[in-house]
Amino acid sequence: MACHGVSKLHFSREEMKEIFREHDIDGDGYLSISELIKAMGFLGHSIPFYKAHYGMAYSDENGDGFISEDELDKLIDYVEKFQYNKR
């Protein structure tokens, strides 16, 4: 079941950065997979579990299982590539 309407919203890169930062629930400066799943759901992905796992694989350059501030731009590239490609 898709989240109707939400995925049609367009967030700027800075807004997405802030959304991802807000989903760093434990405040350690890194996004875990569970935090990323929640963030993807907030952004309106109908299958946030899969989008988060693919986003992690795409963005986690050092392979530590977390998205750092340095990897955040690559994560946003991933989100933009797949969220807004059907405008």
Helices and strands as residue ranges (DSSP letters): G 6-8, H 13-22, H 33-42, H 48-59, G 69-71, H 72-83
